[in-house]
Amino acid sequence: MSMQPLDTLVLASLGHGAGMALLVGAISGVVLVLKSIFDFTRTGPEMAEEILAHYRLYLAYSLGRLFAFAFLITAFIAYVGILAYVASLVILGADYDPGAALAIAFGSALLLVTRQFARTLLFSPGVIAASSLYSMTHFYALWDLLTPRRLRAADTALLAAGAVWLGAGLLILARAGGWIGFGTIVGIAALYVAIFGWATRKAEPAPVPFRERTRSLPNIVLIGSDTLRADRLFGAGYRRELTPNLARLAKRGTQFTDCYVPCARTAPSLITMLTGTWPHRHGVRDTFVTPEQTRLHVPTLPQILKQAGYRSGIVGDWAASDAEKFNFGFDHRDLPPDQWNIKFLLRQGPKDLRLFLSLFTQNAFGKTLLPEIHFLGGIPLTEEVGRDTRRMIGKLAKEDAPFFLVSFMATTHPPFTSKYPYYSLYSNPEYRGESKFIMAKLRDPWEIIRAQAEPKSKFDLEQVIDLYDGCVRNFDDEVARILAYLDACKLADNTIVVVFSDHGFEFFEHETWGQGNSAIGDFSARVPIIIADPRIRGPRKVTDVVRTVDLAPTLLELAGLPASASVQGVSLVPLMRGQALGTELPAFNETGVWLTDLPGTPTKHLRYPHLPELLEVPDKRIGMISLKSKYVDIIIAAKDRMVRVGDWKLTYQPLTDGAIYRLFNIRDDPACLHNVLERHPRIAEELKTLLDGWMDEDPKSARRDANGPLALAPPSEQAPVAGLPAASAKLRWS
């Protein structure tokens, strides 16, 4: 095949044009890096300068890596313009002009970046908010113009125009016998289609063919959403019906309305669920742990079930990253890297670079090559985790073994952003404040930490609650898709489904907001639990007090397996069958590490330094962010705690000179606003004895009124409390 003049033109233009596309990528990358350095920001907490100094070279590597991806992405989309330009040369019979090629490459990059920005602004605006240095109000005028139909029309017009123009050029090449140029353009176009298809693939996994297993043990699927409040489920009396699909699941299962976590922070809560042990037994008391603490010394559900022939898997987005670092023993893991790691946080880079890259990485390309951008903290990947969960179900179902699967997503976690249309489902369409798409001031986990000292007046609370409710509905719909997949695979009749959360959330019910900050209110410690076993007929609503420490022994009994000797919870199967347990279970809860001074904290409450002073990186090679060992004892001693039995709840707040106790009747006062301790001293004493016993199992709890009575005299007449100096050991009342 001889080279035709048009072949020469095409090959030379494509080659020179590649240089122009690379130049556009280099210029754009340099501008982004310089802008990022000028307005430098990074994710993660404020930390000691000596720690950051140690990672300066790693930060430089991280910036270089992000620059390389920004350069390649920009060059890739700029070269689309070069292809169109080369087709123009063939159609118009013109000669190659470097200036024109450079201008068209820039124009192509600008057009496609704008297109991607507009799509992200409509369909996932939280991605932009989490990575932007600018107020989202600047983009409201553009957002007002965007609709799915308009974006589809623009994409269709752009693709049609490009296809027609490229097709016209190819037709001229074919007629002139320029088959080398023809084949080169077709090959490049096909490569673009293949890369784009791989990078953005969202194909739903096909249902796997049903196969009879040699063993009939039930499958177990846990589906959880971080920070899901119990009062948002259908039938809890909330003003909106947000969970119709969970309501349908509850009709064939058991809904536990009063279930408590031992600590409203993700890591200790998940470990308690998966081991059946209290935090002071499994050793993880909060978010920040040492590398040694990630090696759990108690048996976990995946390990116990594996001995019975189960296969296991876990799937999640950034909220599930805590599970990545612990030795749970899952056979398959589809998780992001640990988010509480200084090296991972540095790899996320400054906001300008992160904003550009985040437009192109909420897909398979990002998950594979740029997980630190794909799994941005604060941005839930609900639909993606749902798809990966269904894919994992299919994978596990192909094995000749029962399976245990955990799916955990950040759908309802602050800053309460979600994809279209969920973020606008319940919001006032006239709202134009900072929280239209995402809770203002909370665009990454560390802004969330810093903002916890802010009072209620600093937030558009009604809009924030509307955003949260949209997130709840998003989770409900995703659960429905997972359940439908189980049905399609003919697995539903032999699969136990559990819906859960690691903790709830407080919306200023007690002067502050967040999770794990207060033991007084119930909204953070109480979580929704639904267990649907197809062998146990529903519906059943259990209002007895239960604990997430009871989940592991319950699932083991449902699987026909004994609980290990380390398990401290009890099986709830009798309650699921309509029987009584024979005794009321005490639910215990303790607060997490306080990230800042919180509104409403008693003046003499035990305190410790603010977060930056508390943190260290003990193993610089691993990069895991941990609490300094010298502060661990005071952090644990300063925890607020509570115990609930039946309708009664006692709370404890340690002070420098004693402790504050409050007693609430949950049925009469679900918001825990009225302290009735002086009217019910006997009940308070009984609950205090239970709480003392639980705290005494923990050698680090350091009760501020150790062995002391729950006196009912006015503060001025209280007797000294044993174990503390007589001058300062008085119980406080409020």
C-alpha positions in Angstrom: 0.0 0.0 0.0 1.6 3.2 -1.2 1.6 6.4 0.9 -0.7 9.0 -0.5 -0.3 12.8 -0.1 -3.3 12.8 2.3 -1.7 10.0 4.3 1.4 12.2 4.7 -0.7 15.2 5.8 -2.7 13.1 8.3 0.3 11.3 9.9 2.4 14.5 10.1 -0.5 16.5 11.5 -1.4 13.8 14.1 2.2 13.7 15.2 2.7 17.4 15.5 -0.7 17.7 17.0 0.3 15.2 19.7 3.0 17.6 20.7 0.5 20.5 20.9 -1.8 18.4 23.1 1.1 17.5 25.4 2.1 21.2 25.5 -1.5 22.1 26.6 -1.3 19.4 29.2 2.0 20.7 30.5 0.8 24.3 30.6 -2.4 23.4 32.4 -0.6 21.2 34.9 1.9 23.8 35.7 -0.8 26.5 36.2 -2.7 24.1 38.5 0.4 23.3 40.5 1.4 27.0 40.9 -2.2 28.0 41.8 -2.2 25.1 44.3 1.1 26.2 45.9 0.0 29.8 46.0 -3.3 28.9 47.8 -1.9 25.8 49.5 -4.3 23.6 51.4 -4.2 20.0 52.3 -6.6 17.5 53.8 -6.0 16.1 57.2 -5.6 17.6 60.7 -3.3 20.2 61.9 -0.2 18.3 63.1 3.1 19.1 64.7 5.6 20.8 62.4 8.2 18.1 62.9 5.7 15.4 61.6 5.0 17.4 58.5 8.7 18.2 58.0 9.4 14.5 57.9 7.0 14.1 54.9 8.2 17.0 52.8 9.7 14.8 50.2 6.6 12.6 50.2 4.5 15.8 49.7 6.7 16.7 46.7 6.2 13.2 45.3 2.5 13.5 45.8 2.3 16.8 44.0 4.4 15.4 41.2 2.1 12.4 40.9 -1.0 14.6 40.8 0.6 16.9 38.3 1.4 13.9 36.1 -2.3 12.8 36.1 -3.5 16.3 35.5 -1.1 16.6 32.6 -2.1 13.3 31.0 -5.8 13.9 31.4 -5.6 17.4 29.9 -3.4 16.2 27.0 -5.8 13.3 26.4 -8.9 15.6 26.0 -6.9 18.2 24.1 -6.0 15.6 21.5 -9.7 15.1 20.8 -9.5 18.6 19.3 -6.5 17.6 17.3 -8.4 14.7 15.7 -11.2 17.2 14.7 -8.5 19.6 13.4 -6.9 16.9 11.2 -10.3 16.0 9.8 -10.8 19.7 9.0 -7.5 19.7 7.1 -8.7 16.8 5.0 -12.1 18.2 4.4 -10.9 21.8 3.6 -7.7 20.8 1.8 -5.7 23.1 4.1 -2.2 22.8 5.4 -1.2 22.2 9.0 -0.8 25.4 11.1 0.9 24.9 14.6 -0.8 28.0 16.0 -4.2 26.8 14.9 -3.5 23.3 16.3 -2.5 24.8 19.6 -5.6 27.0 19.8 -7.9 24.1 18.9 -6.2 21.8 21.5 -6.7 24.4 24.2 -10.3 24.9 23.0 -11.0 21.2 23.1 -9.6 20.9 26.7 -11.6 23.9 27.8 -14.8 22.6 26.2 -14.5 19.1 27.7 -13.5 20.3 31.1 -16.5 22.7 31.1 -18.7 19.8 30.0 -17.4 17.7 32.9 -17.7 20.5 35.4 -21.4 21.1 34.4 -22.2 17.4 34.7 -20.6 17.1 38.1 -22.3 20.3 39.3 -25.7 18.9 38.5 -25.2 15.2 39.3 -22.7 15.3 42.1 -22.1 18.8 43.4 -20.6 17.7 46.6 -17.5 16.6 44.7 -16.9 20.2 43.6 -17.7 21.5 47.1 -15.3 19.2 48.8 -12.4 20.3 46.5 -13.2 23.9 45.9 -11.7 27.0 47.5 -14.6 29.0 46.4 -18.1 29.5 47.6 -20.6 27.3 45.9 -23.0 30.2 45.6 -20.8 31.3 42.6 -22.1 28.4 40.7 -25.8 28.7 41.4 -26.5 30.7 38.2 -25.0 27.9 36.1 -26.7 25.2 38.2 -30.1 26.9 37.5 -29.6 26.3 33.8 -28.7 22.6 34.1 -31.1 19.7 33.7 -30.4 16.1 32.8 -32.3 16.6 29.5 -30.2 19.6 28.6 -27.0 17.8 29.4 -28.0 14.8 27.3 -29.0 17.1 24.4 -25.6 18.9 24.6 -23.7 15.5 24.7 -25.8 14.2 21.8 -25.1 17.3 19.8 -21.4 17.3 20.5 -21.0 13.6 19.7 -23.1 13.9 16.6 -21.2 16.9 15.3 -17.9 15.1 16.0 -19.0 11.9 14.4 -20.2 13.7 11.2 -17.1 15.8 10.9 -14.8 12.8 11.5 -16.9 10.7 9.2 -16.7 13.3 6.4 -12.9 13.4 6.7 -12.7 9.6 6.6 -14.9 9.4 3.5 -12.6 11.8 1.7 -9.6 9.8 2.7 -11.2 6.6 1.5 -12.0 8.1 -1.9 -8.5 9.4 -2.3 -7.0 6.0 -1.3 -5.5 7.4 1.9 -6.0 4.2 3.7 -3.0 4.6 6.0 -4.3 7.9 7.3 -7.8 6.4 7.4 -6.7 3.4 9.5 -4.6 5.6 11.8 -7.6 7.9 12.6 -10.0 5.0 13.0 -7.5 3.3 15.3 -7.0 6.4 17.5 -10.8 6.9 17.6 -11.3 3.3 18.6 -8.7 3.6 21.3 -10.4 6.7 22.7 -13.8 4.8 22.8 -12.2 1.8 24.5 -10.4 4.0 27.1 -13.5 6.1 27.8 -15.7 2.9 28.0 -13.3 1.4 30.5 -12.8 4.5 32.6 -16.5 5.3 32.9 -18.1 1.8 32.9 -21.1 1.5 35.2 -22.5 -1.8 34.0 -24.7 -3.6 36.4 -23.5 -7.1 37.2 -25.7 -9.8 35.7 -27.5 -12.1 38.1 -25.5 -15.3 38.6 -27.2 -18.6 37.8 -28.7 -20.3 40.8 -26.8 -23.4 42.0 -27.7 -25.8 44.7 -25.0 -25.9 47.4 -23.8 -29.0 49.1 -24.3 -27.2 52.5 -27.5 -25.4 53.4 -26.2 -22.8 55.9 -27.8 -19.4 55.3 -25.9 -16.5 53.6 -25.6 -13.4 55.7 -25.6 -9.9 54.1 -25.1 -6.7 56.3 -25.9 -3.4 54.6 -25.0 -0.3 56.6 -25.0 3.5 56.2 -22.7 5.6 58.3 -24.6 8.1 60.7 -28.1 6.8 60.0 -30.5 7.9 62.8 -33.0 5.4 64.1 -35.8 8.0 64.0 -35.6 8.2 60.2 -37.0 4.7 59.6 -40.6 4.2 58.6 -42.8 3.9 61.6 -40.6 5.9 64.0 -42.9 8.9 64.0 -40.8 11.2 61.8 -42.6 13.8 59.7 -41.4 12.4 56.4 -41.7 8.8 55.0 -38.1 8.3 53.9 -37.6 4.6 53.9 -40.4 2.7 52.0 -38.0 0.0 51.0 -36.7 -0.6 54.5 -40.3 -0.7 55.6 -41.0 -3.5 53.2 -37.9 -5.4 54.4 -39.1 -4.9 58.1 -42.4 -6.5 57.2 -40.6 -9.8 56.6 -38.2 -9.3 59.5 -37.6 -7.9 62.9 -37.0 -4.2 63.6 -35.2 -3.3 66.8 -36.2 0.3 67.7 -34.0 0.8 70.7 -30.5 -0.6 69.8 -27.4 1.2 71.2 -23.8 1.3 70.0 -21.1 1.3 72.7 -19.3 4.3 71.2 -20.7 6.5 68.4 -17.5 6.4 66.3 -17.1 4.1 63.3 -14.1 2.0 64.2 -15.1 0.9 67.7 -18.7 0.5 66.7 -17.9 -1.8 63.7 -15.5 -3.9 65.7 -18.1 -4.4 68.4 -20.6 -5.6 65.8 -18.2 -8.0 64.2 -16.7 -9.4 67.4 -19.6 -9.3 70.0 -17.2 -7.6 72.5 -17.2 -4.2 74.2 -14.5 -1.7 73.2 -12.5 -2.2 76.4 -12.3 -5.9 75.5 -11.4 -5.6 71.8 -9.1 -2.6 72.6 -10.3 0.0 70.0 -11.8 3.0 71.8 -11.9 5.6 69.1 -11.0 6.7 65.6 -7.3 7.0 66.0 -5.4 3.8 66.7 -1.8 2.6 66.6 -0.6 0.0 64.2 -0.5 -2.5 67.1 -4.2 -1.9 67.8 -5.2 -2.9 64.3 -4.2 -6.5 65.1 -7.3 -7.6 66.9 -6.9 -10.2 69.6 -10.5 -11.4 69.7 -12.2 -13.7 67.1 -14.2 -11.9 64.5 -17.3 -13.0 62.6 -15.5 -13.6 59.3 -12.9 -15.8 61.1 -15.5 -17.8 63.1 -17.8 -18.3 60.0 -14.8 -19.3 57.9 -14.2 -22.3 60.2 -17.8 -23.3 59.4 -17.2 -23.2 55.7 -18.3 -19.6 54.9 -16.6 -17.3 52.4 -16.7 -13.6 53.2 -16.3 -10.2 51.7 -16.6 -6.5 52.5 -17.3 -3.5 50.3 -17.4 0.2 51.1 -16.4 3.8 50.3 -14.4 6.2 52.4 -16.6 5.6 55.5 -15.5 1.9 55.5 -11.8 2.7 55.3 -11.5 2.0 59.0 -12.2 -1.6 58.2 -9.3 -1.7 55.8 -6.6 -1.6 58.5 -8.0 -4.2 60.9 -7.4 -8.0 60.6 -11.1 -9.0 60.4 -10.2 -11.9 58.2 -12.4 -11.2 55.1 -11.6 -13.3 52.1 -12.4 -10.5 49.7 -12.1 -6.8 50.3 -13.2 -3.9 48.1 -12.2 -1.0 50.3 -10.3 2.3 50.1 -7.0 2.8 51.9 -7.1 3.9 55.5 -8.2 7.6 55.5 -6.6 8.3 58.9 -3.1 8.0 57.4 -0.9 11.1 56.8 0.6 9.6 53.6 -2.9 9.0 52.1 -4.0 12.5 53.0 -0.9 14.1 51.5 -1.5 12.2 48.3 -4.9 14.0 48.0 -3.0 17.2 47.4 -4.1 20.8 47.5 -7.6 21.8 46.5 -7.1 23.2 43.1 -5.4 20.1 41.8 -7.9 18.0 43.6 -10.8 19.8 42.1 -9.6 19.3 38.6 -8.8 15.6 39.1 -12.1 14.9 41.0 -14.0 15.9 37.8 -12.6 12.9 36.1 -12.1 10.3 38.8 -15.5 9.4 40.1 -15.3 6.3 38.0 -13.4 3.1 37.4 -10.3 5.1 36.2 -10.2 7.0 39.5 -10.8 3.9 41.7 -8.0 2.0 39.9 -5.3 4.7 39.4 -6.2 7.6 41.8 -8.0 6.1 44.8 -7.0 9.0 47.0 -9.1 11.3 44.8 -11.8 8.8 44.0 -12.4 8.1 47.7 -12.5 11.7 48.9 -13.5 12.0 52.5 -17.0 13.5 52.8 -18.2 12.3 49.4 -20.4 9.2 49.5 -20.3 6.7 46.7 -23.6 5.2 47.3 -24.5 4.0 43.8 -20.9 2.8 43.2 -20.8 0.8 46.5 -24.2 -0.6 45.7 -23.0 -1.8 42.3 -19.8 -3.2 43.9 -21.9 -5.0 46.5 -24.0 -6.7 43.9 -20.8 -7.6 42.0 -19.4 -9.1 45.3 -22.6 -11.0 45.9 -22.3 -12.5 42.4 -18.7 -13.4 43.0 -19.4 -15.1 46.3 -22.5 -16.9 45.0 -20.4 -18.6 42.4 -18.5 -20.4 45.2 -19.8 -23.6 46.6 -20.1 -22.2 50.1 -22.4 -20.0 52.1 -21.2 -16.4 52.3 -21.0 -13.5 54.7 -20.9 -10.0 53.2 -20.7 -6.5 54.8 -21.6 -3.5 52.7 -20.9 -0.1 54.3 -21.4 3.3 52.7 -21.1 7.0 53.7 -24.5 7.9 52.4 -25.8 9.6 55.5 -22.5 10.8 56.9 -21.7 14.6 57.2 -21.5 16.8 55.2 -24.8 15.3 53.9 -24.2 15.5 50.2 -25.7 13.2 47.7 -26.2 12.8 43.9 -29.0 14.1 41.8 -31.9 14.2 42.5 -31.5 13.3 46.2 -29.9 16.5 47.3 -32.9 18.5 46.1 -35.7 16.1 47.0 -36.7 17.8 50.3 -34.9 21.1 50.0 -36.7 24.4 49.5 -36.1 25.3 45.9 -35.8 29.0 46.8 -32.9 28.4 49.2 -29.8 30.2 48.1 -27.5 29.9 51.1 -24.2 28.1 51.4 -25.7 24.7 52.2 -27.6 24.2 49.0 -25.7 21.0 48.0 -23.7 20.2 51.1 -23.6 21.3 54.8 -21.6 24.6 54.7 -18.2 24.6 56.5 -18.1 20.8 56.3 -16.5 20.1 52.9 -14.0 17.6 54.2 -13.6 15.6 57.4 -11.3 18.1 59.0 -13.6 21.0 58.4 -16.2 18.8 60.1 -13.9 18.5 63.1 -13.1 22.2 63.3 -16.8 23.2 63.0 -18.0 21.1 65.9 -17.3 24.1 68.2 -19.8 26.2 66.2 -23.2 26.9 67.7 -26.6 26.2 66.1 -26.9 29.8 64.8 -24.0 29.3 62.5 -25.8 26.7 60.4 -28.9 26.7 58.2 -30.3 23.8 60.2 -33.6 23.3 58.3 -31.7 23.0 55.0 -29.1 20.7 56.5 -31.9 18.4 57.8 -33.4 18.5 54.3 -30.1 17.4 52.8 -29.8 14.7 55.4 -33.3 13.3 54.6 -32.4 13.2 51.0 -29.3 11.1 51.9 -31.6 8.7 53.9 -33.9 8.2 50.9 -30.8 7.6 48.7 -29.7 4.8 51.1 -33.2 3.3 51.1 -33.3 3.1 47.3 -29.8 1.5 47.1 -30.8 -1.1 49.6 -33.8 -1.9 47.4 -31.4 -2.5 44.4 -29.3 -4.9 46.5 -32.3 -6.8 47.6 -33.6 -7.0 44.1 -30.3 -8.5 43.0 -30.6 -11.1 45.7 -34.0 -12.0 44.3 -32.8 -12.1 40.8 -30.0 -14.5 41.8 -32.6 -16.6 43.6 -30.6 -16.2 46.9 -33.2 -14.3 48.9 -34.9 -17.4 50.3 -31.6 -18.5 52.0 -30.1 -15.1 52.9 -30.3 -13.3 56.2 -30.3 -9.5 55.6 -29.3 -7.0 58.2 -29.6 -3.3 57.9 -27.6 -1.3 60.4 -25.7 1.9 61.2 -22.5 2.5 63.2 -24.0 5.4 65.0 -26.6 8.2 64.7 -26.3 12.0 64.8 -27.3 14.9 66.9 -28.7 18.0 65.2 -28.2 20.4 68.2 -30.7 18.5 70.4 -28.3 19.1 73.2 -26.4 22.3 72.3 -24.0 20.6 70.0 -24.0 18.5 66.8 -22.2 15.5 65.5 -21.7 11.9 66.7 -20.0 10.5 69.8 -19.9 13.9 71.5 -22.7 13.5 74.0 -24.1 10.7 76.1 -27.1 12.7 77.2 -29.1 12.6 74.0 -30.1 9.3 72.4 -29.8 10.4 68.7 -26.1 9.6 68.4 -26.0 6.4 70.4 -29.2 4.7 69.2 -29.1 3.1 65.7 -31.6 1.3 63.5 -31.3 -2.5 63.2 -33.5 -4.7 61.0 -32.8 -8.4 60.8 -34.7 -10.3 58.1 -34.3 -14.1 58.2 -36.5 -15.8 55.7 -37.0 -18.7 58.1 -38.5 -16.5 60.8 -41.9 -15.0 59.9 -42.3 -11.2 60.3 -43.2 -8.5 60.8 -42.0 -8.0 64.4 -41.1 -4.7 66.1 -39.0 -5.1 69.2 -39.0 -2.2 71.6 -36.8 -3.9 74.2 -33.4 -2.3 74.7 -30.7 -4.2 72.8 -27.1 -3.5 71.9 -25.0 -3.9 68.8 -22.7 -6.1 70.9 -25.5 -8.6 70.6 -25.4 -8.7 66.8 -22.6 -11.2 66.4 -24.0 -13.9 68.8 -27.4 -13.4 67.1 -26.1 -14.1 63.6 -24.1 -17.1 64.9 -27.2 -18.6 66.4 -29.1 -18.0 63.2 -26.3 -19.8 61.3 -26.6 -22.7 63.8 -23.1 -22.0 65.2 -22.0 -21.5 68.8 -20.6 -18.2 70.0 -17.0 -18.0 70.9 -16.0 -17.7 74.5 -14.9 -14.1 74.0 -18.4 -12.9 73.0 -19.9 -10.6 75.6 -23.3 -10.0 73.9 -26.3 -12.2 73.9 -28.3 -13.7 71.1 -31.5 -11.8 70.2 -33.0 -14.8 68.4 -35.7 -15.3 71.1 -36.9 -11.8 70.6 -37.1 -12.4 66.9 -39.3 -15.4 67.6 -41.6 -13.5 69.8 -40.1 -14.8 73.1 -38.7 -13.0 76.1 -35.0 -12.9 77.0 -35.9 -13.4 80.6 -34.0 -10.3 81.7 -33.6 -6.7 80.6 -30.4 -5.9 78.9 -28.3 -2.9 80.0 -27.1 -0.8 77.1 -23.9 1.1 77.7 -22.4 4.0 75.7 -19.4 6.2 75.9 -18.3 9.3 74.0 -15.4 9.4 71.6 -12.4 11.7 71.7 -13.5 15.3 71.6 -12.1 17.0 68.6 -12.5 20.5 69.9 -14.3 22.3 72.8 -18.0 21.7 72.4 -20.8 24.0 73.3 -22.6 23.1 76.5 -19.6 21.2 78.1 -19.6 21.7 81.9 -17.0 24.2 83.0 -15.2 21.7 85.2 -15.4 18.7 82.9 -12.3 16.7 82.5 -10.4 18.1 79.5 -7.3 17.4 77.5 -5.5 19.3 74.7 -7.1 20.0 71.4 -6.7 17.5 68.5 -3.4 18.7 67.0 -1.6 18.2 70.3 -3.1 14.8 70.8 -1.9 13.3 67.5 1.3 11.6 66.4 2.5 9.3 63.7 4.3 6.6 65.6 5.5 4.6 62.6 6.6 7.1 59.9 6.9 4.3 57.4 3.2 3.3 57.7 1.9 6.9 58.3 -1.0 5.9 60.5 -2.3 8.8 62.6 -2.6 7.8 66.3 -3.2 9.3 69.7 -0.1 10.0 71.7 0.2 7.4 74.4 0.6 9.9 77.2 -2.9 11.2 76.5 -4.8 7.9 76.2 -5.6 7.5 79.9 -7.0 11.0 80.3 -9.0 10.8 77.1 -10.6 7.5 78.3 -11.2 8.9 81.8 -12.8 12.1 80.4 -15.4 10.1 78.4 -19.1 10.8 79.2 -21.0 7.6 79.6 -24.5 6.3 79.9 -26.5 3.2 80.8 -30.0 2.4 79.8 -32.3 -0.3 81.1 -35.9 -0.5 80.1 -37.3 3.0 80.1 -34.6 4.5 82.3 -31.3 6.1 81.3 -28.5 7.4 83.6 -25.8 9.6 82.2 -22.3 10.3 83.7 -20.0 13.3 83.1 -16.6 13.3 84.9 -15.5 16.5 86.4 -12.2 17.6 88.0 -13.9 17.4 91.4 -16.5 14.7 91.0 -19.2 13.8 88.4 -22.5 14.9 87.1 -25.3 12.3 86.9 -28.6 12.7 85.2 -31.6 10.4 85.1 -34.1 10.3 82.2 -37.3 8.4 81.4 -36.9 7.7 77.7 -40.6 6.8 77.1 -41.8 10.0 78.7 -38.9 12.1 77.6 -37.3 10.7 74.4 -35.3 13.9 73.9 -33.7 13.5 77.4 -34.5 17.1 78.4 -35.8 16.6 81.9 -33.6 15.2 84.7 -35.7 13.2 87.2 -32.9 11.9 89.3 -34.1 13.4 92.6 -37.5 11.9 92.1 -36.3 8.4 91.5 -33.2 7.9 93.7 -33.5 4.1 93.9 -33.6 3.6 90.2 -30.6 6.0 89.8 -28.6 4.0 92.4 -29.4 0.7 90.6 -28.3 2.1 87.2 -25.2 3.6 88.7 -24.2 0.2 90.1 -24.6 -1.2 86.6 -22.6 1.6 85.1 -19.9 1.3 87.7 -19.6 -2.4 87.0 -19.2 -1.8 83.3 -16.6 0.9 83.9 -14.7 -1.2 86.4 -14.1 -3.8 83.6 -12.0 -1.0 82.0 -8.9 -0.2 84.1 -8.5 3.1 82.3 -12.0 4.5 83.0 -10.9 6.2 86.3 -14.3 6.9 87.6 -14.4 10.3 89.3 -16.6 9.0 92.1 -15.1 5.5 92.5 -17.2 3.4 94.9 -19.1 6.4 96.1 -22.9 6.5 96.7 -25.3 8.4 94.5 -26.2 11.0 97.1 -29.5 12.8 97.0 -28.7 15.7 99.3 -28.2 19.1 97.8 -24.7 19.7 96.5 -23.7 21.7 99.6 -24.6 18.8 101.9 -23.1 15.9 99.9 -20.7 13.7 101.6 -17.2 13.2 100.1 -16.9 10.5 97.6 -14.5 7.6 98.3 -11.3 7.6 96.4 -11.2 11.4 95.9 -10.0 14.2 98.1 -12.7 15.3 100.6 -12.6 18.9 99.5 -13.3 18.1 95.9 -15.2 14.8 95.6 -18.8 16.0 95.4 -21.4 14.8 92.9 -22.8 17.5 90.8 -26.5 17.9 89.8 -28.1 19.7 86.9 
